[in-house]
Amino acid sequence: MHMVTRLIRWYRYRWGIENGYKTIKTFMVRTTSTCPRYRFFNFMFACVLYNTWRLVDLLVKLSLEEHPDYSPRVDANQFVTIAKQYYGLDPPD
C-alpha cells in the first residue's frame, strides 16, 4: 500500500511537467513559416521565456510566502504583458 501511495504521489508531480509544455504555447510566436530553424528558434525562445517566468514566479512566492506551493502567483499572461510593455517583445512586422 505504501508503494502505491508513493507511486501516485510521484505521478502527481509529473502533471506539473505536462502542464508546463501546455503553458509554453503561451510564449510561442504564431507563425506559418515552414523553416525548421526558425520554428526551432521560436520554440527555444519560448522555453527561455517560460523558464524566466517560472523564476520570477518563484522569487515572488518566496518573498511573500514562507512555504510556497506549486500554483503560480504570477500568471503567464500577466508576465508576457509586462514583458511586452517593458522590453518590446512584439514580433517584427
N, C-alpha and C positions, 0 to 999 in steps of 0.2 A: 504494500500500500504506500509506503514511504517513497519508493522508486517511481510509482505512478504520479504521485503528487509533485515530485521533483521534475519529472518529465513535462508535466503540464505547466509548471512554473517556467521552465526553460523555454517551452514553446511559446508562452505568452510574451516573453521578451522579444521573440522573433518578429512579432507583429509590428514592433517599432521600426524594424528594418524594412519590412514590406511597405508600411505606410510612408517611410522616408522616400522610397522610389516614386510613390504617387505624388508626394509633395514636390519632388524635383521638377515635375512638369510645370509647377507654378513659376519656376525660374527660367524655363526654357523659352527661347525666342521661337515664335511661329514662323516657319519658313516652308517654301515649296521647292527649295533647292535639292537637287539630286546629287550634289557633290559630297562624297563621303567625308572628305577632310573638313569641309565647312560644317557638316552636321556633327561630326565628332568634336570639333571645337566648341560648337554650341552646347553640346552635352557636357563637356568638361567645364565650361564656364558656368553652366547651371549647377554643377556639382560644387564648384568653388563658392558660388553664392549661397547654396544650401548649407554648406559647412560653416560659412561665415554667419548665417542666420542662426544656426544651432549654437555657435559660440556666443553670440550676442545674447541669445535667449538664456543660455546657461549662466552667463555673467550677471544678467538682470535678476534671475531667480536666486542666485547665491547672495546677491546684495540685499534682496528683500525677504528671503525665507531662510530659515535655519536648516530645514530638511526638504529640499525641493523634490518634487515628483517628476514624472516623465512628461506630463502635459505641458505644452508650451505656454509661456506667459506672454511672449511677443508673437503675434500672429505672422505667418509668412507673407500674407498680402500687405500687412502693415509695414513689414520690413522692406519689401520691394518698393512700396510707395515712398518711403523715406529715402531709400537709396536713389530712386529716380530724382527726387527733389534736390538732394544734396550733391549727387555725383553725376547726374546726367546720363543715366544708363539706358536712355532710349535708343533703340536700334537706328542705324543710319537709314536715310531715305533711299 
